[in-house]
C-alpha cells in the first residue's frame, strides 16, 4: 500500500476437496479476506486458491 509491502498473515482454506489423478493431486478453495489495521481501507475481497502437486516432486499454488 503506497509502495509499502505489507504482510497480512495466513490464508486458511478449510474443507476443500483434494482430487487425485494419475501422478497429480489438485485442490481449489475460497475464502473472504477482510483487511484490518493499516490495510483496513482496502476493505474485503474474495480469495481463490488453486494448487497442484505433480508426481510428488513439483508443487504450485496460485492465489
N, C-alpha and C positions, 0 to 999 in steps of 0.2 A: 504494500500500500504506500503510495507516494514514493516509490523507488526502494522501499524497505522490505526485505524478505522477512516474513513473519511465520513462525511455527505455531500451529493450532492444536497439535496433538494427534491422536489416533482416530481413524475411521474404523468403526466396527460394523461389519455386515453380518447380521445374525440370520440364521435359518435359510441359508442358500443351499441349493442342491448341487452336489458335485456330480457331473456326468462323466462316466468313464467310457472311453473308446479304445480302439486298438493303438496303444502307445501314447495316448493323450488323455488328460483329465482336464475338464473345464468347469468354471463356475462363474455365475453372474449374481450380483446383489445390488440393492439400492438402499439409500439412507437419506433422510432430510438433514442437512447440515445447517445449524444456526450459529452464526458468528457472535462472539461476545468480546468484552473488554475493548482493546484498541480497534478491533475489527468490527465492532457492533454495527457500524454504519453500512457494512456490506449486506446486512440482513440475513437471509437464508437462501439456500439453493438445494436442489436435488443432486445427489452424487450417485453415479453408477460405476460399479467396479466390474471389470471383465478380466478374467485371468485364465491362463492355461499352463499346464506342466506337460512338456513333451518328452517322452521316453525317460522320465525321471532325471533329465540332465539339464533341460532348459526351462526356466520359469519366467513368465512375462505377466505383468499386471498393468492395466490401463485404468486410470481414474478419471 
